[in-house]
Amino acid sequence: MTQTDDVPNTNQMIAQACAITFKGNASNGLQQDAFFFLDHWYQEELGVMPVASVQAPFCLAVSDGVASSNQSQHCSKAVVKAIKALWDDKQTNVLSMTSDHIYKQLSQTKHPKKRYGAATTLAMIVGTLNDNKSINIDITHVGDSRVYKLGKEAKEWQCLTRDHNLLNELVDEQARAEGRQAEFDEYNRKGMAGSLYSITECFALAVESDDLSSELPKSTRHNITVQSGDSLIICTDGIHDLVTSNEWSPIDNQTDLQEWLQALKQQVYDSDGNAYDNGTAIAVRFE
């Protein structure tokens, strides 16, 4: 991947990462999650990756096909394949890893008519080294897949993304009516009517490349700086909907990431929801 003066290249190992995915007890019997892990995309019914060493720059992403369509596994797969195409493009800089470029990749491919309208979410992080050797993380997300952080000294996981759904739009509308900006802890509420969790932004497949019914989704992008000892989780709603982050174990420098993810999967199956959805999670611990 081509580098610029703003994104220095390095062979330094900066993190350890691991991923897990499972079909769960999804009512449609399909695995509609897909993920991108460092250099390749995957869509598996069940699997846990070996723990991998990570060097900068790097990319990790999860994509969750919206279950209202029995074709959405093709959309989630198309999104992670688009990420791989961008990542492998020697003319592409890491700064071009955005939802706009992913959408352009999708729109360049003609999809079968039966897949028209298939939709998916995205949560993606791209890590680079700053000049001072601190680690910059660009977070891009669309829909309700999420990114969480646990600081080295923190006791609880912190959600870093605001779901694109009807409930959070109503939170914003109420805040505007009150002449203020919504606080982040007002978002992503649990226990509301199911219809309020309807996704308002997603990637969708169109039949023709110039079909205007498939529009560029409004993604949210921001960046953070992480330090040695910090950890991130990138996951689909089949994880965070069934086991909330306050039930997750902490991660420290002694934690086996593969065992941690397998324990989280067991929590999902033991939950009241009994793994009613596909689940995918990627864990990253910075050295």
Backbone as CSV, one residue per row, in Angstrom:
resi,resn,N_x,N_y,N_z,CA_x,CA_y,CA_z,C_x,C_y,C_z
1,MET,0.831,-1.181,0.000,0.000,0.000,0.000,0.872,1.239,0.000
2,THR,0.520,2.177,-0.857,1.298,3.396,-0.984,1.191,4.231,0.270
3,GLN,2.309,4.802,0.697,2.341,5.647,1.883,2.597,7.091,1.475
4,THR,2.251,8.024,2.359,2.583,9.427,2.183,3.356,9.873,3.395
5,ASP,3.835,11.121,3.359,4.553,11.654,4.511,3.668,11.700,5.741
6,ASP,2.341,11.778,5.519,1.409,11.862,6.644,1.138,10.502,7.274
7,VAL,1.427,9.425,6.545,1.155,8.077,7.045,2.429,7.256,6.938
8,PRO,3.310,7.336,7.911,4.593,6.648,7.826,4.445,5.145,7.823
9,ASN,5.334,4.477,7.087,5.341,3.020,7.059,6.182,2.497,8.227
10,THR,5.842,1.323,8.698,6.600,0.747,9.806,6.429,-0.755,9.801
11,ASN,7.457,-1.459,10.270,7.346,-2.891,10.468,7.159,-3.221,11.935
12,GLN,6.988,-2.205,12.760,6.832,-2.394,14.195,5.491,-3.050,14.516
13,MET,5.526,-4.100,15.317,4.301,-4.731,15.760,3.671,-3.855,16.842
14,ILE,2.456,-3.411,16.600,1.830,-2.456,17.523,0.649,-3.042,18.277
15,ALA,0.166,-4.222,17.878,-1.035,-4.768,18.505,-1.141,-6.257,18.237
16,GLN,-2.047,-6.894,18.961,-2.482,-8.264,18.708,-3.973,-8.213,18.385
17,ALA,-4.417,-9.049,17.454,-5.825,-9.040,17.053,-6.325,-10.457,16.843
18,CYS,-7.625,-10.632,17.036,-8.272,-11.928,16.835,-9.728,-11.680,16.471
19,ALA,-10.327,-12.591,15.723,-11.717,-12.440,15.298,-12.479,-13.740,15.495
20,ILE,-13.785,-13.600,15.760,-14.664,-14.758,15.861,-15.957,-14.449,15.114
21,THR,-16.543,-15.465,14.480,-17.818,-15.294,13.797,-18.631,-16.577,13.950
22,PHE,-19.953,-16.427,14.031,-20.813,-17.605,14.129,-22.198,-17.275,13.593
23,LYS,-22.836,-18.303,13.006,-24.167,-18.117,12.426,-25.219,-17.963,13.504
24,GLY,-24.985,-18.592,14.657,-25.968,-18.532,15.726,-27.244,-19.266,15.355
25,ASN,-28.328,-18.881,16.026,-29.628,-19.511,15.762,-30.513,-18.602,14.926
26,ALA,-29.913,-17.967,13.928,-30.649,-17.055,13.061,-31.854,-17.767,12.447
27,SER,-33.013,-17.115,12.507,-34.255,-17.758,12.059,-34.240,-18.079,10.566
28,ASN,-33.497,-17.301,9.773,-33.448,-17.579,8.336,-32.376,-18.613,7.976
29,GLY,-31.618,-19.063,8.963,-30.616,-20.094,8.732,-29.427,-19.640,7.911
30,LEU,-29.239,-18.335,7.779,-28.175,-17.803,6.942,-27.090,-17.123,7.776
31,GLN,-25.866,-17.126,7.274,-24.800,-16.325,7.852,-24.689,-15.063,7.001
32,GLN,-25.162,-13.950,7.531,-25.167,-12.705,6.768,-24.121,-11.716,7.261
33,ASP,-23.308,-12.127,8.253,-22.158,-11.324,8.667,-20.966,-11.635,7.764
34,ALA,-20.103,-10.647,7.597,-18.817,-10.840,6.934,-17.825,-9.904,7.612
35,PHE,-16.529,-10.191,7.455,-15.556,-9.298,8.075,-14.270,-9.252,7.277
36,PHE,-13.524,-8.166,7.475,-12.212,-7.988,6.872,-11.203,-7.981,8.001
37,PHE,-10.169,-8.831,7.870,-9.191,-8.991,8.941,-7.785,-8.824,8.372
38,LEU,-7.256,-7.635,8.485,-5.874,-7.288,8.131,-5.569,-7.328,6.640
39,ASP,-5.815,-8.453,5.975,-5.455,-8.525,4.561,-6.431,-9.352,3.724
40,HIS,-7.510,-9.837,4.327,-8.448,-10.661,3.565,-9.841,-10.561,4.170
41,TRP,-10.853,-10.936,3.367,-12.234,-10.931,3.838,-12.693,-12.360,4.115
42,TYR,-13.704,-12.496,4.977,-14.208,-13.805,5.384,-15.716,-13.751,5.570
43,GLN,-16.362,-14.871,5.275,-17.783,-15.048,5.603,-17.972,-16.538,5.916
44,GLU,-17.958,-16.854,7.188,-17.959,-18.240,7.640,-19.126,-18.473,8.595
45,GLU,-19.660,-19.711,8.599,-20.740,-20.036,9.532,-20.224,-20.080,10.968
46,LEU,-18.996,-20.521,11.152,-18.398,-20.593,12.480,-16.887,-20.597,12.328
47,GLY,-16.214,-19.800,13.131,-14.765,-19.827,13.090,-14.157,-18.817,14.037
48,VAL,-12.963,-19.121,14.515,-12.187,-18.173,15.308,-10.786,-18.120,14.707
49,MET,-10.278,-16.908,14.500,-8.978,-16.731,13.883,-7.868,-17.029,14.892
50,PRO,-6.705,-17.415,14.425,-5.538,-17.406,15.309,-5.234,-15.959,15.699
51,VAL,-4.642,-15.774,16.858,-4.232,-14.434,17.260,-3.113,-13.977,16.324
52,ALA,-3.266,-12.770,15.779,-2.313,-12.265,14.796,-1.608,-11.017,15.310
53,SER,-0.344,-10.876,14.965,0.387,-9.646,15.250,0.004,-8.595,14.218
54,VAL,-0.120,-7.363,14.663,-0.589,-6.271,13.812,0.500,-5.213,13.708
55,GLN,0.752,-4.770,12.480,1.645,-3.640,12.270,0.898,-2.562,11.499
56,ALA,1.362,-1.330,11.607,0.701,-0.218,10.930,1.235,-0.073,9.509
57,PRO,0.350,0.325,8.562,-1.078,0.571,8.750,-1.853,-0.735,8.732
58,PHE,-3.077,-0.712,9.295,-3.901,-1.915,9.294,-5.372,-1.527,9.171
59,CYS,-6.173,-2.506,8.769,-7.610,-2.299,8.620,-8.348,-3.524,9.158
60,LEU,-9.411,-3.268,9.924,-10.287,-4.306,10.453,-11.723,-3.833,10.293
61,ALA,-12.632,-4.719,9.903,-14.013,-4.289,9.671,-14.981,-5.449,9.830
62,VAL,-16.208,-5.130,10.246,-17.306,-6.095,10.251,-18.465,-5.506,9.456
63,SER,-19.207,-6.366,8.788,-20.359,-5.951,7.998,-21.495,-6.931,8.243
64,ASP,-22.672,-6.417,8.559,-23.812,-7.231,8.995,-24.967,-7.059,8.026
65,GLY,-25.242,-8.109,7.234,-26.357,-8.051,6.302,-27.688,-7.887,7.022
66,VAL,-28.505,-6.963,6.555,-29.792,-6.683,7.187,-30.748,-7.837,6.888
67,ALA,-31.255,-8.461,7.951,-31.952,-9.744,7.817,-33.310,-9.643,7.147
68,SER,-33.795,-8.432,6.852,-35.084,-8.300,6.165,-35.023,-8.856,4.742
69,SER,-33.828,-9.078,4.232,-33.648,-9.687,2.913,-32.863,-10.977,3.047
70,ASN,-33.297,-12.014,2.351,-32.564,-13.276,2.350,-31.378,-13.243,1.388
71,GLN,-31.082,-12.055,0.835,-29.935,-11.900,-0.064,-28.847,-11.018,0.544
72,SER,-29.060,-10.574,1.788,-28.158,-9.567,2.339,-26.769,-10.097,2.655
73,GLN,-26.597,-11.425,2.713,-25.250,-11.962,2.864,-24.378,-11.575,1.674
74,HIS,-25.000,-11.366,0.515,-24.238,-10.959,-0.665,-23.798,-9.505,-0.555
75,CYS,-24.600,-8.682,0.115,-24.225,-7.285,0.279,-23.089,-7.138,1.290
76,SER,-23.183,-7.855,2.425,-22.095,-7.776,3.405,-20.796,-8.298,2.803
77,LYS,-20.898,-9.369,2.014,-19.698,-9.901,1.360,-19.153,-8.903,0.349
78,ALA,-20.038,-8.248,-0.402,-19.587,-7.265,-1.391,-18.868,-6.097,-0.720
79,VAL,-19.315,-5.703,0.470,-18.680,-4.591,1.177,-17.267,-4.968,1.615
80,VAL,-17.097,-6.149,2.217,-15.744,-6.522,2.667,-14.830,-6.833,1.486
81,LYS,-15.403,-7.307,0.378,-14.587,-7.496,-0.827,-14.151,-6.144,-1.390
82,ALA,-15.025,-5.147,-1.281,-14.665,-3.795,-1.723,-13.543,-3.237,-0.858
83,ILE,-13.599,-3.506,0.446,-12.531,-3.066,1.348,-11.208,-3.706,0.948
84,LYS,-11.253,-4.996,0.654,-10.019,-5.678,0.238,-9.477,-5.077,-1.059
85,ALA,-10.361,-4.782,-2.016,-9.903,-4.201,-3.279,-9.221,-2.857,-3.040
86,LEU,-9.774,-2.045,-2.158,-9.166,-0.756,-1.835,-7.832,-0.957,-1.117
87,TRP,-7.805,-1.906,-0.191,-6.597,-2.154,0.602,-5.462,-2.694,-0.262
88,ASP,-5.820,-3.493,-1.268,-4.814,-4.098,-2.144,-4.357,-3.164,-3.256
89,ASP,-5.110,-2.093,-3.507,-4.801,-1.186,-4.611,-3.531,-0.399,-4.287
90,LYS,-2.481,-0.619,-5.035,-1.200,0.036,-4.757,-1.267,1.545,-4.976
91,GLN,-2.285,2.007,-5.685,-2.436,3.440,-5.907,-3.302,4.096,-4.840
92,THR,-3.805,3.299,-3.930,-4.711,3.821,-2.911,-3.949,4.061,-1.615
93,ASN,-4.178,5.205,-1.010,-3.592,5.510,0.281,-4.572,5.116,1.373
94,VAL,-4.062,4.828,2.566,-4.952,4.441,3.656,-6.000,5.507,3.947
95,LEU,-5.697,6.763,3.633,-6.660,7.833,3.876,-7.875,7.718,2.954
96,SER,-7.781,6.871,1.932,-8.902,6.666,1.019,-9.831,5.547,1.471
97,MET,-9.580,4.969,2.638,-10.440,3.904,3.155,-11.661,4.534,3.811
98,THR,-12.619,4.934,2.980,-13.818,5.623,3.450,-15.065,4.948,2.878
99,SER,-16.210,5.295,3.432,-17.464,4.731,2.922,-17.724,5.185,1.489
100,ASP,-17.284,6.389,1.115,-17.461,6.870,-0.254,-16.747,5.956,-1.247
101,HIS,-15.502,5.595,-0.927,-14.748,4.732,-1.835,-15.302,3.309,-1.848
102,ILE,-15.783,2.837,-0.708,-16.418,1.521,-0.678,-17.662,1.526,-1.559
103,TYR,-18.463,2.587,-1.443,-19.674,2.703,-2.258,-19.330,2.709,-3.753
104,LYS,-18.264,3.421,-4.124,-17.867,3.452,-5.530,-17.492,2.060,-6.023
105,GLN,-16.790,1.299,-5.173,-16.453,-0.072,-5.536,-17.715,-0.901,-5.758
106,LEU,-18.690,-0.755,-4.860,-19.948,-1.500,-5.001,-20.680,-1.124,-6.289
107,SER,-20.702,0.165,-6.591,-21.465,0.641,-7.735,-20.836,0.265,-9.066
108,GLN,-19.583,-0.151,-9.047,-18.917,-0.558,-10.279,-19.219,-2.002,-10.660
109,THR,-19.922,-2.705,-9.773,-20.250,-4.107,-10.018,-21.745,-4.260,-10.290
110,LYS,-22.082,-5.001,-11.327,-23.491,-5.274,-11.622,-23.919,-6.499,-10.827
111,HIS,-25.002,-6.375,-10.075,-25.479,-7.451,-9.217,-26.757,-8.072,-9.790
112,PRO,-26.971,-9.373,-9.584,-28.198,-10.015,-10.070,-29.441,-9.336,-9.510
113,LYS,-30.508,-9.340,-10.289,-31.737,-8.655,-9.877,-32.293,-9.191,-8.573
114,LYS,-32.124,-10.483,-8.302,-32.667,-11.048,-7.076,-31.994,-10.474,-5.832
115,ARG,-30.828,-9.846,-6.007,-30.124,-9.256,-4.868,-30.429,-7.772,-4.700
116,TYR,-31.296,-7.249,-5.569,-31.643,-5.834,-5.497,-32.205,-5.482,-4.115
117,GLY,-31.677,-4.438,-3.529,-32.166,-3.980,-2.234,-31.512,-4.648,-1.045
118,ALA,-30.698,-5.691,-1.261,-29.990,-6.308,-0.147,-29.108,-5.260,0.513
119,ALA,-29.099,-5.231,1.847,-28.454,-4.137,2.564,-27.551,-4.666,3.664
120,THR,-26.622,-3.812,4.099,-25.691,-4.216,5.142,-25.158,-3.015,5.900
121,THR,-24.658,-3.261,7.098,-24.033,-2.244,7.925,-22.511,-2.347,7.789
122,LEU,-21.816,-1.444,8.469,-20.350,-1.487,8.470,-19.816,-0.821,9.726
123,ALA,-18.817,-1.449,10.337,-17.974,-0.786,11.337,-16.537,-1.111,10.952
124,MET,-15.721,-0.082,10.746,-14.364,-0.276,10.231,-13.395,0.630,10.977
125,ILE,-12.223,0.095,11.301,-11.162,0.925,11.850,-9.926,0.794,10.974
126,VAL,-9.233,1.910,10.799,-7.960,1.938,10.081,-6.940,2.556,11.021
127,GLY,-5.862,1.826,11.278,-4.850,2.284,12.217,-3.572,2.710,11.523
128,THR,-3.029,3.850,11.930,-1.769,4.357,11.406,-0.935,4.900,12.568
129,LEU,0.360,5.034,12.324,1.255,5.622,13.321,1.396,7.114,13.062
130,ASN,1.237,7.920,14.105,1.488,9.346,14.010,2.996,9.607,14.069
131,ASP,3.389,10.826,13.767,4.808,11.184,13.785,5.439,10.953,15.151
132,ASN,4.644,11.141,16.212,5.171,10.960,17.570,5.058,9.511,18.041
133,LYS,4.761,8.605,17.086,4.656,7.169,17.328,3.400,6.757,18.100
134,SER,2.502,7.721,18.376,1.203,7.329,18.915,0.381,6.715,17.790
135,ILE,-0.671,6.004,18.138,-1.449,5.249,17.153,-2.776,5.948,16.902
136,ASN,-3.006,6.334,15.660,-4.254,6.986,15.263,-5.218,5.938,14.711
137,ILE,-6.452,5.998,15.166,-7.498,5.075,14.699,-8.609,5.880,14.048
138,ASP,-8.803,5.668,12.744,-9.951,6.251,12.042,-11.104,5.258,12.115
139,ILE,-12.246,5.718,12.608,-13.429,4.880,12.770,-14.482,5.311,11.760
140,THR,-14.945,4.363,10.960,-16.043,4.616,10.025,-17.158,3.635,10.325
141,HIS,-18.396,4.127,10.439,-19.482,3.168,10.648,-20.766,3.634,9.972
142,VAL,-21.543,2.639,9.568,-22.842,2.829,8.931,-23.796,1.814,9.538
143,GLY,-24.912,2.262,10.098,-25.885,1.337,10.669,-25.635,1.084,12.140
144,ASP,-25.786,-0.183,12.578,-25.716,-0.486,14.004,-24.599,-1.447,14.389
145,SER,-23.638,-1.684,13.507,-22.411,-2.348,13.944,-21.590,-1.310,14.702
146,ARG,-20.838,-1.740,15.713,-20.248,-0.785,16.649,-18.761,-1.004,16.889
147,VAL,-18.139,0.030,17.485,-16.760,-0.028,17.965,-16.758,0.365,19.437
148,TYR,-16.067,-0.426,20.253,-15.953,-0.171,21.690,-14.474,-0.035,22.056
149,LYS,-14.223,0.712,23.126,-12.861,0.890,23.620,-12.799,0.607,25.116
150,LEU,-11.714,-0.025,25.532,-11.392,-0.175,26.948,-9.997,0.396,27.157
151,GLY,-9.912,1.537,27.846,-8.621,2.130,28.136,-7.847,1.280,29.124
152,LYS,-6.533,1.438,29.122,-5.666,0.618,29.965,-6.081,0.682,31.433
153,GLU,-6.482,1.855,31.900,-6.858,2.028,33.302,-8.365,2.015,33.516
154,ALA,-9.142,1.836,32.438,-10.603,1.917,32.538,-11.192,0.646,33.137
155,LYS,-12.359,0.782,33.744,-13.072,-0.349,34.338,-14.197,-0.858,33.437
156,GLU,-14.686,0.001,32.524,-15.824,-0.369,31.684,-15.522,-0.072,30.224
157,TRP,-16.113,-0.880,29.344,-16.022,-0.649,27.913,-16.846,0.580,27.540
158,GLN,-16.323,1.374,26.621,-16.982,2.593,26.166,-17.358,2.435,24.700
159,CYS,-18.649,2.657,24.388,-19.082,2.609,22.988,-18.651,3.900,22.301
160,LEU,-18.055,3.774,21.116,-17.540,4.931,20.389,-18.403,5.326,19.199
161,THR,-19.460,4.574,18.925,-20.284,4.829,17.741,-21.744,5.016,18.110
162,ARG,-22.413,5.865,17.358,-23.850,6.130,17.518,-24.584,5.402,16.405
163,ASP,-25.453,4.459,16.754,-26.197,3.710,15.738,-26.984,4.651,14.830
164,HIS,-27.030,4.316,13.548,-27.894,5.031,12.617,-29.250,4.324,12.620
165,ASN,-30.117,4.739,13.520,-31.453,4.147,13.588,-32.481,5.204,13.957
166,LEU,-33.750,4.816,13.893,-34.837,5.757,14.133,-34.801,6.296,15.555
167,LEU,-34.473,5.444,16.518,-34.438,5.873,17.913,-33.457,7.020,18.116
168,ASN,-32.256,6.901,17.584,-31.266,7.954,17.773,-31.615,9.218,17.004
169,GLU,-32.325,9.079,15.880,-32.811,10.267,15.180,-33.819,11.011,16.045
170,LEU,-34.678,10.278,16.746,-35.652,10.918,17.637,-34.954,11.608,18.809
171,VAL,-33.870,10.996,19.295,-33.085,11.628,20.364,-32.534,12.967,19.879
172,ASP,-32.026,12.997,18.645,-31.490,14.240,18.082,-32.595,15.279,17.904
173,GLU,-33.750,14.838,17.421,-34.858,15.773,17.215,-35.310,16.397,18.533
174,GLN,-35.395,15.591,19.571,-35.804,16.116,20.869,-34.780,17.109,21.404
175,ALA,-33.507,16.799,21.240,-32.462,17.706,21.710,-32.518,19.035,20.963
176,ARG,-32.729,18.975,19.635,-32.838,20.214,18.861,-34.035,21.038,19.315
177,ALA,-35.162,20.370,19.598,-36.356,21.079,20.064,-36.108,21.775,21.399
178,GLU,-35.172,21.222,22.173,-34.824,21.806,23.466,-33.657,22.775,23.367
179,GLY,-33.199,23.036,22.125,-32.139,24.000,21.903,-30.777,23.547,22.383
180,ARG,-30.502,22.269,22.282,-29.216,21.745,22.747,-28.771,20.615,21.831
181,GLN,-27.558,20.140,22.065,-27.047,18.975,21.349,-27.137,17.761,22.258
182,ALA,-27.569,16.649,21.706,-27.735,15.432,22.510,-26.398,14.987,23.084
183,GLU,-26.416,14.491,24.307,-25.236,13.891,24.914,-25.079,12.465,24.380
184,PHE,-23.826,12.013,24.267,-23.605,10.690,23.680,-24.286,9.589,24.481
185,ASP,-24.357,9.738,25.806,-24.958,8.674,26.611,-26.477,8.599,26.462
186,GLU,-27.072,9.523,25.690,-28.505,9.434,25.382,-28.775,8.480,24.225
187,TYR,-27.736,8.154,23.460,-27.895,7.296,22.297,-27.838,5.812,22.676
188,ASN,-28.237,4.979,21.696,-28.108,3.520,21.799,-28.810,2.962,23.036
189,ARG,-29.985,3.491,23.341,-30.747,3.016,24.498,-31.234,1.587,24.279
190,LYS,-31.377,0.879,25.358,-31.905,-0.488,25.311,-33.351,-0.491,25.778
191,GLY,-34.071,-1.553,25.437,-35.397,-1.780,25.984,-36.524,-0.977,25.386
192,MET,-36.325,-0.380,24.218,-37.369,0.393,23.556,-38.124,-0.510,22.568
193,ALA,-39.200,0.025,21.986,-39.983,-0.729,21.007,-39.101,-1.139,19.828
194,GLY,-39.291,-2.363,19.363,-38.438,-2.894,18.312,-38.388,-2.043,17.062
195,SER,-39.506,-1.415,16.699,-39.552,-0.611,15.480,-38.610,0.583,15.540
196,LEU,-38.283,1.035,16.753,-37.400,2.192,16.890,-35.956,1.860,16.535
197,TYR,-35.636,0.576,16.437,-34.267,0.178,16.105,-34.083,-0.030,14.598
198,SER,-35.083,0.370,13.813,-34.966,0.253,12.357,-33.789,1.082,11.863
199,ILE,-32.932,0.477,11.058,-31.728,1.136,10.556,-32.103,2.197,9.528
200,THR,-31.494,3.360,9.651,-31.778,4.468,8.731,-30.672,4.691,7.709
201,GLU,-29.498,4.096,7.918,-28.403,4.211,6.955,-27.768,2.840,6.756
202,CYS,-27.517,2.482,5.494,-26.883,1.202,5.190,-26.379,1.231,3.758
203,PHE,-25.493,0.306,3.442,-25.121,0.062,2.056,-26.193,-0.842,1.440
204,ALA,-26.503,-0.628,0.157,-27.491,-1.470,-0.515,-27.020,-1.776,-1.930
205,LEU,-27.406,-2.953,-2.429,-27.046,-3.344,-3.786,-28.106,-2.880,-4.770
206,ALA,-27.655,-2.393,-5.913,-28.555,-1.994,-6.997,-28.348,-2.918,-8.184
207,VAL,-29.373,-3.001,-9.033,-29.285,-3.863,-10.215,-28.328,-3.266,-11.237
208,GLU,-28.441,-1.989,-11.481,-27.588,-1.305,-12.447,-26.667,-0.340,-11.717
209,SER,-25.488,-0.095,-12.275,-24.509,0.769,-11.624,-24.996,2.207,-11.517
210,ASP,-25.949,2.631,-12.405,-26.453,4.003,-12.351,-27.829,4.081,-11.700
211,ASP,-28.236,3.024,-10.986,-29.530,2.991,-10.324,-29.494,3.917,-9.103
212,LEU,-30.300,4.959,-9.127,-30.277,5.954,-8.055,-30.946,5.466,-6.778
213,SER,-31.606,4.300,-6.849,-32.261,3.784,-5.647,-31.236,3.286,-4.629
214,SER,-29.999,3.058,-5.086,-28.925,2.706,-4.171,-28.055,3.939,-3.983
215,GLU,-28.234,4.621,-2.873,-27.541,5.879,-2.642,-26.387,5.688,-1.669
216,LEU,-25.436,6.596,-1.755,-24.330,6.616,-0.811,-24.876,6.817,0.597
217,PRO,-24.604,5.894,1.519,-25.114,6.067,2.874,-24.384,7.191,3.602
218,LYS,-25.066,7.793,4.544,-24.444,8.820,5.380,-23.708,8.117,6.519
219,SER,-22.427,8.022,6.356,-21.618,7.363,7.373,-21.181,8.374,8.427
220,THR,-20.699,7.849,9.549,-20.071,8.684,10.570,-18.606,8.289,10.647
221,ARG,-17.734,9.301,10.620,-16.306,9.032,10.675,-15.646,9.959,11.688
222,HIS,-14.846,9.400,12.545,-14.067,10.213,13.475,-12.798,9.441,13.841
223,ASN,-11.887,10.100,14.536,-10.656,9.410,14.889,-10.326,9.598,16.351
224,ILE,-9.586,8.642,16.867,-9.125,8.669,18.244,-7.648,8.288,18.248
225,THR,-6.996,8.536,19.352,-5.632,8.085,19.563,-5.633,7.031,20.661
226,VAL,-4.997,5.912,20.415,-4.932,4.861,21.419,-3.499,4.712,21.915
227,GLN,-3.388,4.170,23.112,-2.103,4.012,23.761,-1.845,2.526,24.041
228,SER,-0.642,2.224,24.406,-0.300,0.870,24.818,-1.192,0.445,25.978
229,GLY,-1.758,-0.751,25.873,-2.642,-1.260,26.912,-4.112,-1.046,26.631
230,ASP,-4.449,-0.174,25.658,-5.840,0.022,25.270,-6.318,-1.153,24.417
231,SER,-7.625,-1.393,24.408,-8.209,-2.452,23.585,-9.434,-1.919,22.853
232,LEU,-9.708,-2.475,21.684,-10.893,-2.137,20.898,-11.634,-3.418,20.535
233,ILE,-12.964,-3.303,20.447,-13.811,-4.374,19.920,-14.627,-3.795,18.779
234,ILE,-14.619,-4.469,17.626,-15.472,-4.108,16.495,-16.459,-5.258,16.346
235,CYS,-17.768,-4.973,16.386,-18.713,-6.092,16.418,-20.040,-5.755,15.763
236,THR,-20.768,-6.808,15.386,-22.110,-6.672,14.844,-23.137,-6.704,15.973
237,ASP,-24.395,-6.397,15.636,-25.422,-6.307,16.681,-25.781,-7.662,17.270
238,GLY,-25.395,-8.751,16.600,-25.606,-10.074,17.179,-24.775,-10.305,18.423
239,ILE,-23.800,-9.429,18.647,-23.006,-9.448,19.879,-23.590,-8.464,20.888
240,HIS,-23.579,-7.168,20.543,-23.912,-6.149,21.552,-25.386,-6.093,21.913
241,ASP,-26.276,-6.597,21.049,-27.691,-6.628,21.405,-27.998,-7.697,22.450
242,LEU,-27.249,-8.793,22.428,-27.545,-9.907,23.318,-26.720,-9.899,24.592
243,VAL,-25.499,-9.370,24.506,-24.643,-9.251,25.691,-24.099,-7.825,25.705
244,THR,-24.637,-6.985,26.553,-24.225,-5.587,26.594,-22.799,-5.479,27.113
245,SER,-22.148,-4.382,26.765,-20.723,-4.248,27.048,-20.396,-4.246,28.536
246,ASN,-21.371,-3.882,29.378,-21.078,-3.927,30.823,-21.003,-5.358,31.353
247,GLU,-21.328,-6.339,30.498,-21.190,-7.747,30.860,-19.911,-8.365,30.289
248,TRP,-19.170,-7.591,29.506,-17.947,-8.113,28.910,-16.820,-8.109,29.937
249,SER,-15.975,-9.089,29.858,-14.790,-9.121,30.708,-13.789,-8.078,30.226
250,PRO,-12.919,-7.604,31.104,-11.855,-6.701,30.656,-10.801,-7.466,29.866
251,ILE,-9.985,-6.734,29.146,-8.830,-7.286,28.448,-7.586,-6.603,28.990
252,ASP,-6.587,-7.394,29.400,-5.314,-6.818,29.822,-4.192,-7.525,29.082
253,ASN,-2.951,-7.230,29.445,-1.829,-7.781,28.680,-1.626,-9.281,28.893
254,GLN,-2.379,-9.871,29.824,-2.308,-11.319,30.052,-3.453,-12.077,29.379
255,THR,-4.394,-11.338,28.802,-5.591,-11.962,28.239,-5.288,-12.683,26.926
256,ASP,-5.742,-13.906,26.817,-5.687,-14.634,25.559,-6.902,-14.181,24.737
257,LEU,-6.675,-13.465,23.644,-7.773,-12.875,22.878,-8.701,-13.934,22.289
258,GLN,-8.140,-15.048,21.882,-8.966,-16.117,21.321,-9.904,-16.685,22.391
259,GLU,-9.372,-16.929,23.568,-10.205,-17.429,24.663,-11.246,-16.388,25.077
260,TRP,-10.866,-15.106,25.052,-11.807,-14.036,25.416,-12.995,-14.025,24.454
261,LEU,-12.723,-14.128,23.161,-13.798,-14.116,22.171,-14.666,-15.370,22.261
262,GLN,-14.060,-16.513,22.523,-14.846,-17.737,22.671,-15.756,-17.650,23.901
263,ALA,-15.267,-17.007,24.964,-16.102,-16.814,26.147,-17.247,-15.860,25.841
264,LEU,-16.995,-14.817,25.037,-18.053,-13.885,24.646,-19.107,-14.602,23.808
265,LYS,-18.670,-15.449,22.900,-19.622,-16.242,22.098,-20.501,-17.090,23.021
266,GLN,-19.918,-17.714,24.028,-20.712,-18.527,24.945,-21.717,-17.663,25.704
267,GLN,-21.325,-16.437,26.069,-22.263,-15.519,26.717,-23.455,-15.223,25.807
268,VAL,-23.187,-15.061,24.506,-24.266,-14.792,23.548,-25.241,-15.966,23.508
269,TYR,-24.714,-17.197,23.505,-25.586,-18.376,23.480,-26.312,-18.568,24.812
270,ASP,-25.702,-18.143,25.904,-26.327,-18.293,27.216,-27.298,-17.163,27.539
271,SER,-27.332,-16.134,26.715,-28.181,-14.972,26.969,-29.659,-15.317,26.762
272,ASP,-30.523,-14.422,27.193,-31.965,-14.618,26.989,-32.306,-14.731,25.509
273,GLY,-31.530,-14.061,24.671,-31.773,-14.120,23.229,-31.279,-15.391,22.573
274,ASN,-30.465,-16.194,23.284,-29.997,-17.489,22.788,-29.456,-17.397,21.364
275,ALA,-28.588,-16.396,21.139,-27.905,-16.260,19.844,-28.884,-16.264,18.680
276,TYR,-29.922,-15.426,18.777,-30.941,-15.412,17.718,-30.453,-14.738,16.435
277,ASP,-29.233,-14.223,16.433,-28.697,-13.532,15.265,-27.267,-13.995,15.030
278,ASN,-26.761,-13.730,13.820,-25.336,-13.947,13.557,-24.518,-13.036,14.464
279,GLY,-23.328,-13.489,14.829,-22.453,-12.668,15.649,-21.039,-12.664,15.108
280,THR,-20.436,-11.492,15.069,-19.042,-11.360,14.664,-18.373,-10.297,15.525
281,ALA,-17.185,-10.592,16.023,-16.438,-9.629,16.833,-14.953,-9.747,16.540
282,ILE,-14.282,-8.600,16.493,-12.827,-8.537,16.350,-12.278,-7.813,17.569
283,ALA,-11.308,-8.422,18.216,-10.673,-7.831,19.404,-9.250,-7.400,19.041
284,VAL,-8.870,-6.200,19.486,-7.537,-5.669,19.254,-6.969,-5.150,20.573
285,ARG,-5.773,-5.581,20.911,-5.084,-5.075,22.101,-3.772,-4.459,21.674
286,PHE,-3.548,-3.207,22.070,-2.370,-2.480,21.631,-1.210,-2.714,22.597
287,GLU,-0.037,-2.932,22.019,1.157,-3.293,22.775,1.769,-2.079,23.464
